[in-house]
Amino acid sequence: MIPPPPPPMPATQSSIDPRPLGAILVAQGYCKAEAIDAALEVQGERGGLIGELLVGSGSITALQLIRALGSQFGIEVQDAIDHETIDPSLVGPLSMSYAREGGVLPIHLEDGVLQVAVSNPVAVDILDDLRVLFDQARIEPFLVTQEVLHEAINYAFDRRARADQVVDDMAKEEGVGEIAAELEDGKDILDEDDEAPIIRLVNSVLNQAAKEKASDIHIEPMEKYVLIRFRKDGVLREIVRAPKRFQPSITSRIKIMGNLNIAEKRLPQDGRIRIKVAGRDIDLRLSTIPTAHGERIVMRLLDKSSTTLDLRTLGMREEVVNTLDGLIRRPNGIILVTGPTGSGKTTTLYSALVTINHPDVNILTIEDPVEYQLEGIGQMQVQPKIGFTFASGLRATLRQDPDVVLVGEIRDLETAEIAVQASLTGHLVLSTVHTNDASSTFTRMVDMGVEPFLLSSSVIGILAQRLIRLLCRDCKEPHRATDLELSQLGIRRDDPMLAGATFFRAKGCGQCGMSGYSGRSGLHELLVPDEEVKRLIVDKSDAGAIKKAAVRAGMKTLLMDGAIKAMRGQTTIEEVVRIATAAVD
């Protein structure tokens, strides 16, 4: 026997169907009576709601269930919620967990009538709470599926937490100017109850940056306002301009989060902040410098959960992955990764370490700073102020019986010489250098003072890399490459490489913020010295000669790798030329 329905919430339409839910579902043609009987049998054995059991067994859909419930309780049903109709300010008194667990979201309030989306037609107590929160407003509920409701809740709370919305709200609140004035005296904002607006603003900036997968947050004081910008996919974008009076509060809040001295405003400071956003642990490297209009703050986001340390996810061609995989399994030698700051060198090196990290391999690192904690690997951070440099750290590391050593960067002759000697005495050394491309790394090391014959016998591979923006899959458009564009890629119109190639251009849409790009991948140039290259190194030949010899031996330059990615429709010719041209002689 089908149990009677529980007391319904207030109805918004007059037609109420008194029949049991199962009878309504059968009458509306959503399922057969046999399915109802089977669900009732399961309910008798294990308990549960009949509707949820039917959805779980696949007998009906979630939308069919709420349509039947809407008929039963006389409540309007909507298939979707137009996000443009949601007023984000209405979720202010609620928490996201309360909205999700209660299955409720206030949508619009006008003339004392509050429209509310619900997924449970018997949550009368939740509606009573809303009535109290909104000054006895008349509640008009409508039913939606749980999936639709959760999407709307995510949108409302995300929009409410955006930095520009928070700044607008703060500008309307009284007393913020006085708070900022008080903080100029170095008052600890963590002790002030009135500082909630500033805390909300800072949290909203961090939350928005994490959700948008920004790599850096810039907080820049100007003469009349504070500019907040995000760097995403290598490009800076303005997010919001906060009133100038918020500047001391914002600066003090962030410096306290990073354990910095809020009273010291004349010297640069560095710190670290650890936060959790939507269950993801994110580390932020914090840097402050004094400027004419106040302290400038930059935070670099390191999202451990979104970083996959795997060589095959870095955008390398299959032959590059296979060659590099073979090099990092060699018992000795030096492998160098080169490229500008922010080109992903550390991620590549960490991915290499993870690949060869086994219980029978002793891996030690000397870094500045340690960006990601790697299980099973001994990691040290240099401390130049007390004399713990890359050189001294590397020298000490070699007394720890390592198989593999990672040196964060080779900056001077001493570090370079110790790295070479370590590689010649049975250790695999991984490190980075700052050079334009792979071939110029040899001339850079020679300029440091390293003997060419030692380089030729110790360096087993150099990987040059850049990060390039990928096309947005939702809006990219086919594009016929012009002769000029092809020449910029180093390709002729009659080149066999063009057979089957499809070029695209960036258009821009809502999904990619009208940029036309979404995400980044790597351009790679792997130079493995053969006999000819080694001879050129010993002869102190220039980088151009070394590069030509490497290309003859099969090396693909950064520009060639970019051309391949453009022909595969992964990026645009314009982006390849912008990123890779700097490495072309």
N, C-alpha and C positions, 0 to 999 in steps of 0.2 A: 504493500500500500504506500502511495506517495504521500510524504508528510506535508502538512499545511505550511504555507510560506510564513516567515517571521514578519513582525510588524514592519511596514514599509516606512521610508522617509516621506516627508510631505510631497504630495504629487503636484506636478506642474501641468498635467493635462487630465481631462475628466474621465477618459475611458480607462477603467481598471478591469483587468481580466481576472476573475476570482478563481479560475482553474489552477490546479497545481502546475508547476513549471514543466514537468514532463509532458503533460497533456498539451500545453501550449506549444512546446517544441514539435510534437508530433503533428498537431493541427496546422502549424505553419510550414510543414514539410521539411523541417531541418534534419529530422532523423526518424527512424522507425521505432515502433513500440518495443521491438525486441532489444534495441539498444538501451532503452529506458530500463527494462527489466534487468538486463545484465548489470547496468550501473547501480541499480538498487540492491542487487545481490552483493556487489562489491562493497557498497556502503554499509550493508548489514554486517559484513565481515571485518572491515577495516575502518569504517567511519568516513567522514569527509562530506563535502557538499556535492550534491548530485550534478550541478552544473559543471563544477571543476572536474569531476570524474569523467563526464562526457567529453569535455574538451581534451583532457589528458589521454583518453582512449582514441581520440581522433574521430569520434562520432559526430561532433559538431565543431564549428570554429568559435573563437572567442567573440567575434562580431555577432554571430548568430545567438550566442548565449545572452549578450547584453540586450539584443533586440527583443528576445523573449522576456527577459527581466523587465525591460521597459514596458512591455505590454501588461505584464503581471501587476506591476506597481503603478502604472499610469505615469511614467516618467519619460520625458523626451530623450531620444537617443540620437547621438551624432557619430558619424563614421570617423570624423577627423576633427582636429582643432586648428583653426587658422591662427598661427603664432602671432600674426599682426594684431589680433584682437586681445592678446594677453597684456594686462597691465602689470609689469614686473614689480611695481611698488607695493602691490597687494600682498606679496609674499614676505614682506618685511617682518611681521609678527611671527612667522612660522619658520621652522627649520626644514631643511630638505628631507631629513629622515622622517620627520613627523608627516610631511606631505606624502611621501612614498608609502610609509607604513599605513597611514590612514586612508590612502587612496583618494586624495582630495586636492583640488587646486582652485583657489579663487581666480576668476578670469576677468571680471569687469564689475565695477561698482558705479551706479548712477541712480540718483533720486531715491536713495535708501534701498535699492534693490541690488543684491549681490548675486551675480551669476557664478555658479560653482560647477566645475567638472568633477565627477566622481566615478569610481569604478565599482563601488559596492553600494547597492541600493538600500541596504539596511544599516548603514553607518550613521544612525541618528545622533549619537553622542558627538561625533565629529562636527556635524552641522550645528549642533547646539554650541560647541566651542566657538565656531566661526561667528555665530550670531552675537555672542558676548564680545568677541574681539573687535567686531565691526559695528559696535553701538546699536545692537538690536536691529540690524538690517534684515530686510525680508530676503530669505534665501530662495533662489531659484536654481535647483540642481538639474543637471543633465548627465546622462550616462555615456561613458566612452569605455573602450577596452583598456586594460591595464597597460598595454604597450603604448597606445596613443597618449594615455595620461602621463606615463613616465617620460616620454619625449617632451611633452609640454612642460613638465616640472623641471627637467634639465634645462630647457630653454629659458624659463622664467628666472631660475636661480642664477644661471650663467649670465643673463642679461643684467640682473640686479647687481651682480658682483663685478661688472665691467668697470674699469677705472673711470671712464667718462661719466657713467651714471653716478658713481660714488662722489665724484667731484661736484657734480650738479647738486646732489643732495646736501653735501657739506656746505656748499656756498649759500644754501638757503637757511642753514642752521645758525643760531646765534651763539656768540661766544668763541668762535674758532679763532678770531683775531687775537683775543686775549690769551688763548691757549698758546698760540705761536709766540706771543711776546714773552710769556712766562718761560717757555722752553729755551729762549735765548740765554737765560741765566744758568743753563745746564741742569734744569730740573729733570729728574728721572721720570720719563713718561710712563714707565711701567707702574708707577705708584699713583697715577692720576686716573680716577674713574672717568673724568671728562674727556679723556683722550681716545675714547672708543671710535670717534669718527676718523682720526688719523690712522689708528690700527686697522680700521676697515678699509681705508684707502690703500695702505701698503699691502695688506693681504689680497685685495682685489687685483693690484698690479701683478703680484707674484702668481696668483691663481690664473689670471688671464694669460700671462706669458707662458705658463706651463701648459695650458690648454691649447694655445696656438703653436706650441712647440718652437718657441723663440729660443735662440741660442744666447742672446744677451739682452739685458735691460739697461738702458741709459737714462739716468735722471740728471738733467742738466739745468742748473740755475741760470736764468737770463735776467735782464734788468727789470722786467715787469711781470714775469711769470716763470713757472718751472715747467720745462719741457720733458715729457716722458716718451721715450722711443723704444721700440723693440727691433732687434735684428733677427730676421727670419730668412732662411735660405740665402744668407750672405748679404741681404739688403736691409738697410735701416728704414723704419716706417714710423711716422709720428702716431702716437696713440691718444694723448690728451695733453692739454696745457692747464696745469693747476695754478690757482691764484698764488701770487708771490708770498702771501702771508702764511701759506701752508709749509713753506720751505724748511724753516727750522724744525718743525714737528716731524716732517718726513725724514729729514737727515738724521735726527736724533733716534727716531724709531728704528731705522735700518742699522745704524751704528750699534745700537744696543743689541739687536738681533745677532750681529756679527761679533759681539764681544769687543768692540772698539772703544776707544776713549772719546766720549762725546764732548769733553771739555777741550780737546786738542783739535783746533781747526786750521792750524797753520802748516801741518805736515801731512804728507800722504800716509795712508794707512791701508793695511790689507787684512782681510778676515774671511771667515767662512760661515755660511748659514745652512742649516739643514731643515727642510720643511717636508710636509707630506701633503700632496694634492690628490684627492680622489684615490687614496690608497697607494699612490706612487711616491717613493722616496726620492727627493730631489736635493742635490747639493748645489749651493751657489757660492762661487768664488767672488768675494766682495773687494772692491778697490775704491778708495776715495782720494781725491786730490783737491787742493785749494785752488780756486779760480777767483777772478775779479768780482764775481757776483755770488760767491759762496762755494760750498763744497760740491764737487761733481762726483757722482756715484755711478759705477758700472758694475753690474752683477752678471757673471757668466753662469748659465744653467747647465748642470750636469745631471741628466735624467738617467739613472741606472737602469730603470725598468724598460726604457725605450731603446737602449743601446744594446744591439746584438753583436757580441764580439765573435764574429765569424768571418773569415777571409772571403767567403763566397757571397756575403751580403754587402760587400763594399763597392760593388759596381765594376769589379775587375773582369776583363775578358778571361775565358776559360784557360787559355794558354798562359796568361800571367799568373793566375791562381796556382796552376800546376807547377810552374817554374819556381814561384816563391815558396810553395809548400816544400819543394825539394831542397831549396836553399836553407830554410830554417831547420831542417833535419840534419844538416851537416854538422860534424863534430867540432869544427873550428872555422874561424873566419870572421869578417866584419860585414854586416848588412846595414846599410844606411838608408834612411827615409828622408827625403828632402822636399821642401815646399814652404810657402809663406805661413805665417801664423794663422791658425784657424782652418788649415787645409786638411785636417783629419789625420795628421801623422801619428799622434798618440793612439788614436783608435786602431789604426793599422798595426802598430807595434803590439798593443794589447791583444789584438786578435791573433797575431802570430804567436804570442806567448801562450794564450789559451789553447791554441792548436797543439802545441808540443808539451803542455803541462801534464806530466804523468808522475806517479809516485817515485819512479826511478830517475827523475831528472831534477837537479837542484838549480832553481832559477832565483836570481836575486836582481833587484832593480835599485837604481839611484835616480830619483826624480825631483822635479821642482815645478809644481808640487805633485804629490801623489793624488791623481784625479779619481781613479777607481780602485777599490779594494779587490784584489784578485786572490781567491782562496788557494792556499797551497804554495803561494809565492811570497818570498821575503821582500818587502818594499821599504825603502828608506827615503826620507826627504832631506835634501841638502839644507844646511843652515850656514850660509856664508858669514854671518855675523860672528860665529864662534869658530870659523875656520873649517867647517865641514863642507867642502866644495865637491864638484863632480870628480875632480882629480883625486882628492884625498879619500872620497867615498869609494871610488873604483879601486884604488890601491888596497884599501881595507877589505873590500869585497873579495878580492882575489885570494885572500887568506882564509876565506870561508868555504873553500873547496867547491866553487860553483861549476856547473856545466854550461849555463847560459847566463849572461849578464846584460841587462838593459841599462844604458846610460841615457838619461833624459835628453842631453844635447852635448855635442862636442863643440866647445866654444873657444878652446885655446890649445896651444901646442902641447902642454903638459898632459891634458886629458887625451888628446889624439895619440900621443906617443904611448901612453899606458894602454890604451885600447888596442893599438897595433901589437904591442908586446903580448898582451893577453891573448889575442887571436892566434899569434904564432906559437903560443905555449899550450895550445889545446883547449881554448875556450871559444864559444860562439858569442860574439858581441853584437848587440843591436843598439842603434842610436839614431839620432837625427842631426841634420845640419841645415843651415839656411842658405840654399843656393837656388839659382834660377831653374836649372834642370839637372838631369842625372850626370851628363858629361862634364858640366862645369864644377861638379863636386870634387873631381880629382885635382883640378887646378886650384881650387880653394884650399884643399888640404896641403898641397905643395906650398902655397903662399903662407900657410901657417908655419911651415918649417918641417913638415914630415918628409922624409926621404922618399923619392919616387919609387925606388926599387922595393921599399917596404910596403908601399901602397899596392903595387902591382901584385905582390904575393899574399897580401892579407885581405883586401876587399874582394868579396865574392859576389856582391850584388848591390846595386843602388836603385831605389825606387823613388822616382819623382812623382808627385801627385798634386792635384788641384780638386776642389769641389765645384761641381757644375749643377745648375738648377735643372730639374726635370719638368717636362711639359705637364700641364694639368690634363688629366685624361678626360675630363668632362667638357672641355671647350677647345682643345687643340684642333686646328684646321689644316688640311692638306695644302702644300705650298710648292710651286714649281721654282726650283732654284735658278737664279740668274747666272750668267757666265762669270760675273764679278764675284758672286758668293762662292761659286765652285772654285774659282782661283784662290780665294781667301782660305779655302780648305786644302788647297794644294791638289785639286782634282780637275782633270780635263773632262770636257763634255763627252768624249768618246771612251772614257775610262771604263773598263769592264766592271769595276766596283759599283758603278751606278745601276747595273742590271738588277731590277727588283727593288731598288731603293725608293723609299717614300719620305720626302721631307715634310715637315709641319712647321707652322708658325704659331706663336702665342697670341691668343685672342683675349682672354680674361672673362671670368664669370664670378658669381657669388661664392662658389666653392673655394676659389683660389684667391679671393680678395682682389679680383680684377687684375691680377698680375700676369696671368697666363701660365704660371709655374706653380708646382706643388712638390716639395721635397727636393733632396739633393742626392747626387751620386758622385762617384770619383772618376777623374781622368788619371790614367796611370801610364808611366813610362819606365819600364824595367830594363836596366842595363846590366847584363852579365858579361864581365870582361873575358874576351877570347884572347888568343895569342897576339893578334894584331893590335888590339886595344891595349894590352899589357905593354907591348913594345912602345906604343905611342906615349904611354904614361912614363915609362923609364926615360924616354927621350925628351920629356917635358913639353910635349906637343900641346897646342892650344885646344880649348874645349870644342871648337868647330871641327877640327880634324878627328878628335875622338868620337864626336857625335856621328859624323859621316861614316866612320868605320863601323860603329855599332849598328847604324841603320842598314848598312850592307850585310851585316851579319843577321839581320832579321828583327831588330828592335823597332817597335812602333812608338813614335814620339807622342807627346801629349796632344799635338794637333791632329795626328793620324787617329789616335784613340777617340778624340772628339768627333772627327769626321765620321767614324764608324757609328758612334752613338746617334749622330744627327741623321745618318742614312737609315738607321733602325727606327727612327721616329721617337727617340727618347728625349731629345732636346732640340733646340733650334740652332741654325747656322750662326745666328747673331750671338747666342750665348757661348758657343764654342769659340768664336773669334774673340769675344771679349775676355774669356778666361785663358785661352791657350796661346794667344798671340804674343803675350809677354815672354813666352818661353821659346819663341821662334827666332832664329838668328837673322 
